[in-house]
Amino acid sequence: MFQILQLIYVIAHGLIQRLQPILVPLCFIFAWAGLFLSAWHMWTVARESFANAQQMHKIPCSDCKFFTSNYHLKCPVHPMTALSEEAIGCPDFEKNGIYG
């Protein structure tokens, strides 16, 4: 059994010694590629989150005079679309406030 393990060690050691000039640059390339892909993914997620936040800020419901801030009935005019993307461009929107 010991001779078999010793033979495997000799073969593996020789193989690693021959592949080392190739493995070092490959590991270097794969490490930088992994960092680049991680940075690219974080950039993509940040860009999509920013675009989603901009879209959500276009929803006018919280500034509408019909908005009730009630969990059960947010808007008596359009209860199904209140606070959703479908509410963008609501034809019944009326600005809330003394100047609206």
N, C-alpha and C positions, 0 to 999 in steps of 0.2 A: 504494500500500500504506500509506504514511504517513497519507494522508487517511482511510482506513478505520479505522486504529487511533485516530486523533484523534477521529473520530466516535463510536467505541465508548467512548472515555474520557469524552467529553462526556455521552453518554447515561448511562453508569454513575455518573458524578459527580452528575448531576442526580437520578438515582434514589436514590442513597444520601442526598443532602441532603434529599429529601422523606420518606424512610423513617426518618431518624435519630430523630425524636421518638417513633416507635413502637418502633424497635430497642433503644433504651437501656432502657426499662422491661421489654421482653421478655427481654433478656439478663440483667437483674437478677433477674427471676423465675425464669428457667431455671437460673441459677447457684445461687440459694438452694434451688430444688427439687432440684438435683443433690446439694447438700450434705445436705439433709434425707433424701433417699433413701439416700445412702451411710451416714449415721448410723443410719437405720432398719435397713438391711441388717446393719450390724455388731452392732446390738442383737439382732436376730433370731438371728444366728449364735452370739452369746455365750449367749443364752438356751437355744438348742437344745444347745449344747455342755455347758452346765451340767446340763441335764436328762439328757443321755446319760451324763455322768460320774456323776450320782446313781444311774442305773440300773445302771451297771457296778460301783459300790461295793456293790450288793446281792448280787453273786455271792459265795457263801460259800466257794468251793473252797479258797482259800489258808489259811483257818482250820480246815479239816477234817482230822481225823486220818488219813484215807485219802489225802490229797493227797501225792504223791510228789515234786513239783518236778522230775520227770524229763521231758525233752522228748518222749520216745517214749511214755511211759505216765504221763499226769498223774494219773489216778485209776483204780485197778483195778476199782472198783465200777461206775462210769459213764464209760468212756473216751471215748465219743462226745460227751457233753454237758459234760465238764469244762471249766471256764473259759469257758462261753458263757452266754447269757441263759437258756437252757433249764435251767441248773443252779440257778436261783433257786427256792427252795422244795424242794430236794432232800430226799426222804424218808429217805435214808441218812446225812444230815449228822450228824457227831459232832464237837463242839468239840474242837480240839486244845489241849493244855496240861495242866498239873497240876491245875487247878481245873475243867476242862471235862469 
